Amino acid sequence: MSVAAYRNACMALLLPLLTMSLLSVSQPAAAHPHGWVDLRVTLRLDDQGRAVALRQYWLLDPFYSLTLRQELAALEDDSSMEQRLDALGNEILANLSQFEYYTHVTLDDAPVALGKAKNQTTWLKGERVAFQMELPLAKPVPMAGHTLSYRIYDPTYYIEILHDPDAIAVKEGLVVSGLESQTSPLSCTPGIQPADPDPEKVAEASMLDINATAPMDLGQYFAEIGSVRCEAAQ
């Protein structure tokens, strides 16, 4: 397998609108979405009670994971699987950067600018591909008395990204880190609001087969909303 073909396979994972035709494996022709990601998020605070980053953990669905494992195993070079997974993670990160990492953040409903993601790690969790990155905010934002919210979605809804239900069940779908090191104690409450798409949007998605070009705003209607509300502890 050539380097160019390898890059195309990586891009096909997270740039479906531009590269879906590059997929060489047979896929079902059902409606959108065609891939799934189980998501976990950690909101990281600094010791001044400011939000500084969202750490995201993605667990790819078994079908996409199998496709990627086969593509990586077919590479004809001397690299290890760990090295190939690392190269895949770097490719995913570069692709996501073109779409603001599929991440949209607000503070009290006002948009929050993002920085450049870093610290990516990609590995195999059983037979599934796991990917993690840390996405910093462009500037730290104070959390006392404020609500930070986010939505993480593929704009074309080719891939559905939802919080891992198993993690939600044990309150690990969205967590806050750094509370124990605050100079002024904070009390923070995380929550995940399920998507509630309009029936017309559901019907629109159901009409799109694997080769259809979806509107670039379709995914937002199917995105969950994660939120963290913080107050100064009494």
Secondary structure, DSSP 8 states (H G I E B T S, - for coil): --HHHHHHHHHHHH-HHHHGGG--S-----SS--EEEEEEEEEEE-TTSEEEEEEEEEEE-HHHHHHHHHHHHT--SS--HHHHHHHHHHHHHHHHHTTGGGEEEEETTEEE-B---EEEEEEEETTEEEEEEEEEEEEEEE-BTEEEEEEE--TTSSEEEEE-HHHHHTT-SEEEE-GGG-SS-EEEEEEEE-----HHHHHHHHT--TT----TTGGGGG--EEEEEEEE--
